[in-house]
Amino acid sequence: ERRLYESLSNMATATAHALAETNYLLALEELSSLKAVVDDFFDQVMVFVDDAEIQLNRLALLSETEGLFLLIADLSRLQD
């Protein structure tokens, strides 16, 4: 959980710089480096726990992750 938070913090800066230069390829490459961290998060962290505060924090973390990707494109709109 902390690893994802730290990675997002670093990635937000790098992605913002790439987008400011309209370098979308670099921005996507930066974001793709989050794959292992996101995979680990889902493998090792239970999001929906009994503690509402922890659950909300984890959901906010996932929302922040999604937000970074949405700066570039809504990938859910891609069709097969």
C-alpha positions as CSV (number, residue, x, y, z in Angstrom):
1,E,0.0,0.0,0.0
2,R,2.8,2.4,0.9
3,R,4.8,1.3,-2.1
4,L,1.9,2.2,-4.4
5,Y,1.4,5.5,-2.7
6,E,5.1,6.4,-3.0
7,S,5.2,5.3,-6.6
8,L,2.2,7.3,-7.5
9,S,3.7,10.4,-5.9
10,N,6.8,10.0,-8.0
11,M,4.9,9.1,-11.1
12,A,2.6,12.1,-10.9
13,T,5.5,14.4,-11.2
14,A,7.2,12.5,-14.1
15,T,3.9,12.2,-15.9
16,A,3.1,15.9,-15.5
17,H,6.4,16.8,-17.0
18,A,5.9,14.5,-20.0
19,L,2.3,15.8,-20.6
20,A,3.5,19.4,-20.3
21,E,5.8,18.6,-23.2
22,T,3.0,16.8,-25.0
23,N,5.1,13.7,-24.9
24,Y,2.3,11.1,-24.6
25,L,4.5,8.2,-25.4
26,L,6.8,9.0,-22.5
27,A,3.9,9.6,-20.2
28,L,2.5,6.1,-21.1
29,E,5.9,4.5,-20.6
30,E,6.2,6.2,-17.2
31,L,2.7,4.9,-16.2
32,S,3.4,1.4,-17.5
33,S,6.2,1.2,-14.9
34,L,3.5,1.1,-12.3
35,K,2.3,-2.4,-13.4
36,A,4.4,-4.4,-10.9
37,V,3.5,-2.1,-8.0
38,V,-0.3,-2.2,-8.9
39,D,-0.1,-6.0,-9.3
40,D,1.5,-6.4,-5.9
41,F,-1.1,-4.1,-4.4
42,F,-3.9,-6.3,-5.6
43,D,-2.1,-9.5,-4.7
44,Q,-1.2,-8.5,-1.1
45,V,-3.7,-5.8,0.0
46,M,-7.4,-6.4,0.8
47,V,-9.2,-3.2,-0.2
48,F,-12.6,-3.9,1.3
49,V,-11.8,-4.4,5.0
50,D,-13.9,-3.9,8.1
51,D,-12.2,-0.6,9.1
52,A,-14.0,2.0,7.1
53,E,-11.2,4.6,7.3
54,I,-8.6,2.1,5.9
55,Q,-11.1,1.0,3.2
56,L,-11.7,4.7,2.1
57,N,-7.9,5.4,2.0
58,R,-7.3,2.3,-0.2
59,L,-10.2,3.3,-2.5
60,A,-8.8,6.8,-2.7
61,L,-5.4,5.4,-3.6
62,L,-7.0,3.4,-6.4
63,S,-8.9,6.4,-7.6
64,E,-5.7,8.4,-7.7
65,T,-4.1,5.7,-9.8
66,E,-7.0,5.8,-12.2
67,G,-6.8,9.6,-12.3
68,L,-3.2,9.4,-13.6
69,F,-4.2,7.2,-16.5
70,L,-7.2,9.4,-17.3
71,L,-4.9,12.3,-17.8
72,I,-3.8,10.6,-21.0
73,A,-6.8,8.6,-22.1
74,D,-9.8,6.8,-20.9
75,L,-8.6,3.3,-21.8
76,S,-11.9,1.8,-21.0
77,R,-13.2,3.3,-24.2
78,L,-10.9,1.2,-26.3
79,Q,-12.7,-1.5,-28.2
80,D,-11.5,-5.0,-29.1
